[in-house]
Structure formats: C-alpha cells, structure tokens
Amino acid sequence: MDKKITTKKNIQKNALTKARKATSTKEGATKKIAPAKTDTIKKQQLRTEVKKKAMLQALEKTLGIVTQACKLAGISRDQHFEWLKKDEKYAADVDDLKNIALDFAESKLHVAIQKANVLAIIYYLNCKGKERGYSKNAEGFDDDEKTPPTKIIFKEKDCRVKNS
C-alpha cells in the first residue's frame, strides 16, 4: 500500500515552489532600491511566502490545530499570529481552512449515524431536526413543555420506547 507521507521538508518544498511561481508573476516594486538590498528583500519576501504557504498546508493537514501546524511548518505560534494581524490575504486563507475541521467532524458524525450510533442520531436530530420536533433543551425536556425525555432502550435486535 503506497501512502505518500507528508513531512515538514515536503511541505516546505511545495510551498517554496508555489511561492517562487507567485513572486515571479508579480510586478516589480515601485521604489528604487540598490540591487543588493533589492535581492536581500526579495529573498526575505520569498522565504516569508514559503513559510506562509507551508503553514497553510500544515494547518490543512492538522485540521486547523495551530500548535501542531507550527511545528510541522517550522515556525513559531507568535509568527503565525503576527501574519494573521498584518497580512489580510493570509488571514483570509486561514479563515477558509476553518471549515475543513468542521467538515471532517460532520463526516465522522454521518459515519456514526450510518453505524446506528444512538448518541450520534440523537445529536443530529436535536441539531438538524428542530422543525420536526426533535429539539431538547439542556435539561432534556422539550422547550415548550416540562415533560421528561423519552428514553430509547436497545437490547439485541429488540427496540422499545419507554417514557420516564
């Protein structure tokens, strides 16, 4: 079974390639700077872009867990949060990744429902089935009345409903 393992080095290499392509298509700076300084600035910008791309890839891989992503990308948490404050595009890209973890959790919920996990079914119905009357408040009672919740008892293949 061939499974591609994404390592810190691979993430940084992929990000470097993408950043080089992105910076090679950008127009030059309007300020005139001495050639040596320009090269240094371009190298720093390229390194920063590479690190940002690596961090975005790491965030995607870790489902948005910042500490793990920072370790994988080889940057500090402070650097990540600094980029979030100063770079609107980076912040927007990070924000887009937040849905990945939610999508992952929802897919696992659906798998649990398909396997007839009662808690997953009840949770889903309480969240998505409110208009059909499946909503319960924190105490387990219907929002509009103070009757105890219905208990569902599963024994082997026999299913019974019992009112408390």
MARKOL-36061 format. One record per residue: x, y, z of N, C-alpha, C, O in turn. Coordinates in nm, 2 decimals. Example, Ala and Ser with C-alpha at 12.3 -4.5 7.8 and 13.67 -1.06 7.14 Angstrom:
2
((1.32 -0.57 0.78) (1.23 -0.45 0.78) (1.32 -0.33 0.78) (1.42 -0.33 0.85));
((1.28 -0.22 0.71) (1.37 -0.11 0.71) (1.29 0.00 0.79) (1.34 0.11 0.80));
//
This chain:
164
((0.08 -0.12 0.00) (0.00 0.00 0.00) (0.09 0.12 0.00) (0.16 0.15 0.10));
((0.09 0.20 -0.11) (0.17 0.32 -0.12) (0.09 0.43 -0.06) (-0.02 0.47 -0.11));
((0.15 0.49 0.04) (0.09 0.61 0.10) (0.19 0.72 0.11) (0.29 0.70 0.17));
((0.16 0.83 0.05) (0.25 0.94 0.05) (0.25 1.01 0.19) (0.15 1.05 0.24));
((0.37 1.01 0.25) (0.38 1.07 0.38) (0.43 1.22 0.36) (0.53 1.25 0.30));
((0.35 1.31 0.42) (0.38 1.45 0.41) (0.47 1.49 0.53) (0.42 1.48 0.64));
((0.59 1.53 0.50) (0.68 1.56 0.60) (0.70 1.71 0.60) (0.66 1.78 0.51));
((0.76 1.76 0.71) (0.79 1.90 0.72) (0.87 1.95 0.60) (0.84 2.06 0.54));
((0.97 1.87 0.55) (1.05 1.91 0.44) (0.97 1.91 0.31) (0.99 2.00 0.23));
((0.88 1.82 0.29) (0.80 1.82 0.17) (0.70 1.94 0.17) (0.68 2.00 0.06));
((0.64 1.97 0.28) (0.55 2.09 0.29) (0.63 2.21 0.25) (0.58 2.30 0.18));
((0.75 2.23 0.31) (0.83 2.35 0.28) (0.87 2.35 0.14) (0.87 2.46 0.08));
((0.91 2.24 0.08) (0.95 2.23 -0.06) (0.83 2.27 -0.15) (0.85 2.35 -0.25));
((0.71 2.22 -0.13) (0.60 2.25 -0.21) (0.56 2.40 -0.19) (0.53 2.46 -0.29));
((0.57 2.45 -0.07) (0.54 2.59 -0.05) (0.64 2.68 -0.12) (0.61 2.78 -0.18));
((0.77 2.64 -0.12) (0.87 2.72 -0.19) (0.85 2.72 -0.34) (0.86 2.83 -0.40));
((0.81 2.61 -0.40) (0.78 2.61 -0.54) (0.66 2.70 -0.57) (0.67 2.78 -0.67));
((0.56 2.69 -0.49) (0.44 2.78 -0.52) (0.47 2.93 -0.50) (0.43 3.01 -0.58));
((0.55 2.96 -0.40) (0.59 3.09 -0.37) (0.68 3.15 -0.48) (0.66 3.27 -0.52));
((0.77 3.07 -0.53) (0.85 3.12 -0.65) (0.77 3.15 -0.77) (0.79 3.25 -0.84));
((0.67 3.06 -0.80) (0.58 3.09 -0.91) (0.50 3.22 -0.89) (0.48 3.30 -0.98));
((0.45 3.23 -0.76) (0.37 3.35 -0.73) (0.45 3.48 -0.74) (0.40 3.58 -0.79));
((0.58 3.48 -0.69) (0.66 3.60 -0.69) (0.71 3.63 -0.83) (0.74 3.74 -0.86));
((0.73 3.53 -0.91) (0.78 3.55 -1.04) (0.68 3.62 -1.13) (0.71 3.68 -1.23));
((0.55 3.60 -1.10) (0.44 3.67 -1.18) (0.41 3.80 -1.13) (0.34 3.88 -1.20));
((0.45 3.84 -1.01) (0.42 3.97 -0.95) (0.50 4.08 -1.02) (0.61 4.06 -1.07));
((0.44 4.20 -1.03) (0.52 4.31 -1.09) (0.62 4.36 -0.99) (0.61 4.34 -0.87));
((0.72 4.43 -1.04) (0.83 4.47 -0.95) (0.79 4.59 -0.86) (0.68 4.65 -0.89));
((0.87 4.61 -0.76) (0.83 4.72 -0.67) (0.85 4.86 -0.73) (0.93 4.87 -0.83));
((0.78 4.96 -0.69) (0.78 5.09 -0.75) (0.90 5.17 -0.69) (0.95 5.26 -0.76));
((0.95 5.14 -0.57) (1.06 5.21 -0.51) (1.19 5.16 -0.58) (1.20 5.04 -0.61));
((1.28 5.25 -0.59) (1.41 5.22 -0.65) (1.51 5.19 -0.53) (1.53 5.28 -0.44));
((1.56 5.07 -0.52) (1.64 5.03 -0.41) (1.77 4.98 -0.47) (1.77 4.92 -0.58));
((1.88 4.99 -0.40) (2.01 4.94 -0.45) (1.99 4.79 -0.48) (1.92 4.72 -0.41));
((2.06 4.74 -0.59) (2.04 4.60 -0.63) (2.07 4.50 -0.52) (1.99 4.40 -0.51));
((2.17 4.52 -0.44) (2.20 4.42 -0.33) (2.09 4.42 -0.23) (2.05 4.31 -0.19));
((2.04 4.54 -0.19) (1.93 4.54 -0.10) (1.80 4.48 -0.16) (1.73 4.41 -0.09));
((1.78 4.51 -0.28) (1.66 4.45 -0.35) (1.66 4.30 -0.35) (1.56 4.24 -0.32));
((1.78 4.24 -0.38) (1.79 4.10 -0.37) (1.77 4.04 -0.24) (1.70 3.94 -0.22));
((1.82 4.11 -0.13) (1.80 4.06 0.00) (1.65 4.07 0.04) (1.60 3.98 0.10));
((1.59 4.18 0.01) (1.45 4.20 0.04) (1.36 4.09 -0.03) (1.27 4.04 0.02));
((1.39 4.07 -0.16) (1.32 3.97 -0.24) (1.34 3.83 -0.18) (1.24 3.75 -0.17));
((1.46 3.80 -0.13) (1.49 3.67 -0.07) (1.41 3.66 0.06) (1.35 3.55 0.09));
((1.40 3.77 0.14) (1.33 3.76 0.26) (1.18 3.74 0.24) (1.11 3.67 0.30));
((1.13 3.82 0.14) (0.99 3.81 0.10) (0.96 3.66 0.05) (0.85 3.61 0.08));
((1.05 3.61 -0.03) (1.03 3.47 -0.08) (1.03 3.37 0.04) (0.94 3.28 0.04));
((1.12 3.39 0.13) (1.12 3.30 0.25) (0.99 3.31 0.33) (0.94 3.21 0.37));
((0.95 3.43 0.35) (0.82 3.45 0.42) (0.71 3.39 0.35) (0.62 3.32 0.41));
((0.70 3.41 0.22) (0.59 3.35 0.14) (0.60 3.19 0.15) (0.49 3.13 0.16));
((0.72 3.14 0.14) (0.74 3.00 0.15) (0.68 2.95 0.29) (0.61 2.85 0.30));
((0.72 3.02 0.39) (0.68 2.98 0.53) (0.53 2.99 0.54) (0.46 2.91 0.61));
((0.47 3.09 0.48) (0.32 3.11 0.49) (0.25 3.00 0.42) (0.16 2.94 0.47));
((0.30 2.96 0.30) (0.24 2.85 0.22) (0.26 2.72 0.30) (0.16 2.64 0.31));
((0.38 2.70 0.36) (0.40 2.58 0.44) (0.30 2.57 0.56) (0.25 2.47 0.59));
((0.28 2.69 0.62) (0.19 2.70 0.74) (0.05 2.67 0.69) (-0.02 2.60 0.76));
((0.00 2.72 0.58) (-0.13 2.69 0.53) (-0.15 2.54 0.50) (-0.25 2.49 0.53));
((-0.05 2.48 0.44) (-0.06 2.34 0.41) (-0.06 2.26 0.54) (-0.14 2.16 0.56));
((0.02 2.30 0.64) (0.02 2.23 0.77) (-0.11 2.25 0.84) (-0.16 2.16 0.91));
((-0.17 2.37 0.84) (-0.30 2.39 0.90) (-0.41 2.30 0.84) (-0.49 2.25 0.91));
((-0.40 2.28 0.71) (-0.49 2.20 0.64) (-0.47 2.05 0.69) (-0.57 1.98 0.71));
((-0.35 2.01 0.70) (-0.32 1.87 0.74) (-0.36 1.84 0.88) (-0.41 1.73 0.91));
((-0.34 1.94 0.97) (-0.37 1.92 1.11) (-0.52 1.97 1.15) (-0.55 1.97 1.26));
((-0.60 1.99 1.05) (-0.74 2.04 1.07) (-0.75 2.16 1.15) (-0.84 2.18 1.23));
((-0.65 2.25 1.13) (-0.66 2.38 1.19) (-0.60 2.39 1.33) (-0.61 2.50 1.40));
((-0.53 2.29 1.38) (-0.47 2.29 1.51) (-0.33 2.37 1.50) (-0.24 2.32 1.44));
((-0.33 2.49 1.55) (-0.22 2.58 1.53) (-0.09 2.53 1.58) (0.01 2.54 1.51));
((-0.08 2.48 1.70) (0.04 2.43 1.76) (0.11 2.32 1.68) (0.23 2.33 1.65));
((0.03 2.23 1.64) (0.08 2.12 1.55) (0.12 2.17 1.42) (0.23 2.13 1.37));
((0.04 2.26 1.36) (0.08 2.31 1.23) (0.21 2.39 1.23) (0.29 2.38 1.14));
((0.23 2.47 1.34) (0.35 2.55 1.35) (0.47 2.46 1.36) (0.58 2.49 1.30));
((0.46 2.35 1.44) (0.57 2.26 1.45) (0.60 2.19 1.31) (0.72 2.18 1.28));
((0.50 2.16 1.24) (0.51 2.09 1.11) (0.58 2.19 1.01) (0.66 2.15 0.93));
((0.53 2.32 1.02) (0.58 2.42 0.92) (0.72 2.48 0.96) (0.78 2.55 0.88));
((0.75 2.46 1.09) (0.88 2.51 1.13) (0.88 2.66 1.17) (0.98 2.73 1.15));
((0.76 2.71 1.22) (0.75 2.85 1.26) (0.70 2.86 1.40) (0.65 2.76 1.45));
((0.71 2.97 1.46) (0.66 2.99 1.60) (0.51 3.03 1.59) (0.46 3.08 1.49));
((0.44 3.01 1.70) (0.30 3.05 1.71) (0.29 3.20 1.70) (0.20 3.25 1.64));
((0.38 3.27 1.76) (0.39 3.42 1.75) (0.39 3.46 1.61) (0.33 3.56 1.57));
((0.48 3.40 1.53) (0.49 3.44 1.39) (0.36 3.42 1.31) (0.32 3.51 1.24));
((0.29 3.31 1.34) (0.16 3.28 1.27) (0.06 3.39 1.31) (-0.01 3.44 1.22));
((0.05 3.43 1.44) (-0.04 3.53 1.48) (-0.01 3.67 1.43) (-0.09 3.75 1.41));
((0.12 3.69 1.42) (0.17 3.82 1.36) (0.12 3.83 1.21) (0.07 3.93 1.17));
((0.14 3.72 1.14) (0.09 3.72 1.00) (-0.06 3.74 0.99) (-0.11 3.81 0.90));
((-0.13 3.68 1.09) (-0.28 3.70 1.09) (-0.31 3.84 1.10) (-0.41 3.89 1.04));
((-0.24 3.92 1.19) (-0.27 4.06 1.21) (-0.23 4.15 1.09) (-0.31 4.24 1.06));
((-0.12 4.12 1.03) (-0.06 4.21 0.93) (-0.10 4.17 0.79) (-0.09 4.26 0.70));
((-0.13 4.05 0.76) (-0.15 4.01 0.62) (-0.29 3.96 0.60) (-0.33 3.85 0.64));
((-0.37 4.05 0.53) (-0.51 4.02 0.51) (-0.54 3.89 0.43) (-0.63 3.81 0.46));
((-0.46 3.87 0.33) (-0.47 3.75 0.24) (-0.44 3.63 0.32) (-0.52 3.53 0.31));
((-0.34 3.63 0.40) (-0.30 3.51 0.48) (-0.42 3.48 0.58) (-0.46 3.37 0.60));
((-0.47 3.59 0.65) (-0.58 3.58 0.74) (-0.70 3.52 0.67) (-0.77 3.43 0.73));
((-0.73 3.56 0.55) (-0.85 3.51 0.48) (-0.82 3.36 0.44) (-0.92 3.28 0.45));
((-0.70 3.33 0.40) (-0.67 3.19 0.37) (-0.69 3.10 0.49) (-0.74 2.99 0.48));
((-0.64 3.14 0.61) (-0.65 3.07 0.73) (-0.80 3.05 0.77) (-0.84 2.95 0.81));
((-0.88 3.16 0.75) (-1.02 3.16 0.78) (-1.09 3.05 0.70) (-1.18 2.98 0.74));
((-1.05 3.05 0.57) (-1.11 2.95 0.48) (-1.09 2.80 0.52) (-1.17 2.71 0.50));
((-0.97 2.78 0.59) (-0.93 2.65 0.63) (-1.01 2.60 0.75) (-1.02 2.48 0.78));
((-1.08 2.69 0.82) (-1.15 2.66 0.95) (-1.26 2.56 0.92) (-1.30 2.48 1.00));
((-1.32 2.57 0.80) (-1.43 2.48 0.76) (-1.38 2.33 0.74) (-1.46 2.24 0.74));
((-1.25 2.31 0.72) (-1.20 2.18 0.70) (-1.23 2.09 0.82) (-1.28 1.98 0.81));
((-1.20 2.14 0.94) (-1.22 2.06 1.06) (-1.37 2.04 1.08) (-1.41 1.93 1.12));
((-1.45 2.14 1.06) (-1.60 2.12 1.07) (-1.65 2.01 0.97) (-1.73 1.93 1.01));
((-1.60 2.02 0.85) (-1.64 1.92 0.75) (-1.60 1.78 0.79) (-1.67 1.68 0.78));
((-1.48 1.77 0.85) (-1.43 1.64 0.89) (-1.52 1.59 1.01) (-1.55 1.47 1.00));
((-1.55 1.67 1.10) (-1.63 1.63 1.21) (-1.77 1.58 1.16) (-1.83 1.48 1.21));
((-1.83 1.66 1.07) (-1.96 1.63 1.02) (-1.95 1.49 0.94) (-2.04 1.41 0.95));
((-1.84 1.47 0.87) (-1.83 1.34 0.80) (-1.83 1.22 0.90) (-1.88 1.12 0.87));
((-1.76 1.24 1.01) (-1.75 1.14 1.11) (-1.88 1.12 1.18) (-1.92 1.00 1.21));
((-1.96 1.23 1.20) (-2.09 1.22 1.25) (-2.18 1.13 1.16) (-2.26 1.05 1.21));
((-2.17 1.16 1.03) (-2.25 1.08 0.94) (-2.21 0.93 0.94) (-2.30 0.84 0.92));
((-2.09 0.90 0.95) (-2.04 0.77 0.96) (-2.10 0.70 1.08) (-2.15 0.59 1.08));
((-2.10 0.77 1.19) (-2.15 0.72 1.32) (-2.30 0.69 1.31) (-2.35 0.59 1.36));
((-2.37 0.78 1.24) (-2.52 0.76 1.22) (-2.54 0.64 1.13) (-2.63 0.56 1.16));
((-2.46 0.62 1.03) (-2.47 0.50 0.94) (-2.45 0.37 1.02) (-2.50 0.27 0.98));
((-2.37 0.38 1.12) (-2.34 0.26 1.20) (-2.44 0.25 1.32) (-2.42 0.17 1.41));
((-2.55 0.33 1.31) (-2.66 0.32 1.41) (-2.62 0.36 1.55) (-2.67 0.31 1.65));
((-2.52 0.46 1.56) (-2.48 0.51 1.69) (-2.59 0.60 1.74) (-2.62 0.70 1.69));
((-2.66 0.56 1.85) (-2.77 0.62 1.90) (-2.74 0.77 1.94) (-2.82 0.86 1.91));
((-2.63 0.79 2.01) (-2.60 0.93 2.05) (-2.58 1.02 1.93) (-2.62 1.13 1.93));
((-2.51 0.97 1.83) (-2.49 1.04 1.70) (-2.63 1.08 1.64) (-2.65 1.19 1.59));
((-2.72 0.98 1.64) (-2.85 1.01 1.58) (-2.93 1.11 1.66) (-2.98 1.20 1.60));
((-2.93 1.10 1.79) (-3.00 1.20 1.87) (-2.93 1.33 1.86) (-3.01 1.43 1.84));
((-2.80 1.34 1.86) (-2.74 1.47 1.84) (-2.78 1.53 1.71) (-2.81 1.65 1.70));
((-2.77 1.46 1.60) (-2.80 1.51 1.47) (-2.95 1.56 1.47) (-2.98 1.67 1.42));
((-3.04 1.48 1.52) (-3.18 1.52 1.52) (-3.20 1.64 1.61) (-3.28 1.73 1.57));
((-3.14 1.65 1.72) (-3.15 1.77 1.80) (-3.10 1.90 1.73) (-3.15 2.01 1.75));
((-3.00 1.88 1.65) (-2.94 2.00 1.58) (-3.01 2.03 1.45) (-3.04 2.14 1.42));
((-3.04 1.92 1.37) (-3.10 1.94 1.24) (-3.25 1.92 1.23) (-3.31 1.95 1.13));
((-3.31 1.85 1.33) (-3.45 1.82 1.32) (-3.54 1.90 1.40) (-3.65 1.85 1.44));
((-3.50 2.02 1.44) (-3.58 2.10 1.53) (-3.72 2.13 1.47) (-3.82 2.13 1.54));
((-3.73 2.15 1.34) (-3.86 2.19 1.28) (-3.95 2.06 1.28) (-4.07 2.08 1.26));
((-3.90 1.95 1.31) (-3.98 1.83 1.32) (-4.01 1.78 1.46) (-4.06 1.68 1.49));
((-3.96 1.87 1.56) (-3.99 1.84 1.70) (-3.89 1.76 1.77) (-3.92 1.71 1.88));
((-3.77 1.75 1.72) (-3.66 1.67 1.79) (-3.58 1.75 1.88) (-3.49 1.69 1.94));
((-3.61 1.88 1.90) (-3.52 1.96 1.99) (-3.55 1.94 2.14) (-3.66 1.93 2.18));
((-3.44 1.93 2.21) (-3.44 1.92 2.36) (-3.35 2.02 2.41) (-3.25 2.06 2.35));
((-3.39 2.08 2.53) (-3.30 2.18 2.59) (-3.20 2.11 2.68) (-3.19 1.98 2.68));
((-3.12 2.18 2.75) (-3.01 2.13 2.83) (-3.05 2.03 2.93) (-2.98 1.93 2.97));
((-3.17 2.04 2.99) (-3.22 1.95 3.09) (-3.28 1.83 3.03) (-3.32 1.73 3.11));
((-3.29 1.82 2.90) (-3.35 1.70 2.84) (-3.50 1.71 2.82) (-3.56 1.62 2.77));
((-3.56 1.83 2.84) (-3.70 1.85 2.83) (-3.73 1.92 2.69) (-3.64 1.99 2.64));
((-3.85 1.90 2.64) (-3.88 1.98 2.52) (-3.89 2.13 2.57) (-3.92 2.16 2.68));
((-3.86 2.22 2.48) (-3.85 2.36 2.51) (-3.99 2.41 2.55) (-4.00 2.50 2.63));
((-4.10 2.36 2.49) (-4.23 2.41 2.51) (-4.31 2.34 2.63) (-4.41 2.39 2.66));
((-4.25 2.24 2.69) (-4.32 2.17 2.80) (-4.22 2.12 2.90) (-4.10 2.11 2.87));
((-4.27 2.08 3.01) (-4.18 2.03 3.12) (-4.21 1.88 3.14) (-4.24 1.84 3.25));
((-4.20 1.80 3.03) (-4.22 1.66 3.05) (-4.08 1.59 3.03) (-3.99 1.64 2.96));
((-4.06 1.48 3.11) (-3.93 1.42 3.10) (-3.91 1.36 2.96) (-4.00 1.34 2.88));
((-3.78 1.35 2.93) (-3.74 1.30 2.79) (-3.78 1.15 2.77) (-3.80 1.08 2.87));
((-3.79 1.11 2.65) (-3.82 0.98 2.62) (-3.69 0.90 2.61) (-3.59 0.95 2.56));
((-3.69 0.78 2.68) (-3.57 0.70 2.67) (-3.58 0.59 2.57) (-3.69 0.53 2.55));
((-3.48 0.57 2.49) (-3.48 0.47 2.39) (-3.39 0.35 2.45) (-3.27 0.38 2.47));
((-3.44 0.23 2.46) (-3.37 0.12 2.52) (-3.34 0.02 2.40) (-3.44 -0.02 2.33));
((-3.22 -0.01 2.38) (-3.18 -0.11 2.28) (-3.13 -0.24 2.34) (-3.04 -0.23 2.42));
((-3.19 -0.35 2.31) (-3.15 -0.48 2.35) (-3.15 -0.57 2.23) (-3.25 -0.59 2.17));
((-3.03 -0.62 2.20) (-3.01 -0.70 2.08) (-3.08 -0.64 1.96) (-3.06 -0.53 1.93));
((-3.18 -0.72 1.90) (-3.25 -0.67 1.79) (-3.38 -0.60 1.83) (-3.45 -0.55 1.74));
((-3.42 -0.61 1.96) (-3.54 -0.56 2.00) (-3.53 -0.41 2.04) (-3.43 -0.37 2.11));
((-3.62 -0.33 1.99) (-3.62 -0.19 2.02) (-3.75 -0.15 2.09) (-3.86 -0.18 2.04));
((-3.74 -0.09 2.20) (-3.86 -0.04 2.27) (-3.84 0.10 2.31) (-3.73 0.15 2.33));
((-3.95 0.17 2.32) (-3.95 0.31 2.37) (-4.02 0.31 2.51) (-4.13 0.26 2.52));
((-3.96 0.38 2.60) (-4.01 0.39 2.74) (-4.02 0.53 2.78) (-3.92 0.60 2.77));
((-4.13 0.58 2.83) (-4.15 0.71 2.88) (-4.10 0.71 3.03) (-4.14 0.62 3.10));
((-4.03 0.81 3.07) (-3.98 0.82 3.21) (-4.09 0.87 3.30) (-4.07 0.88 3.42));
//
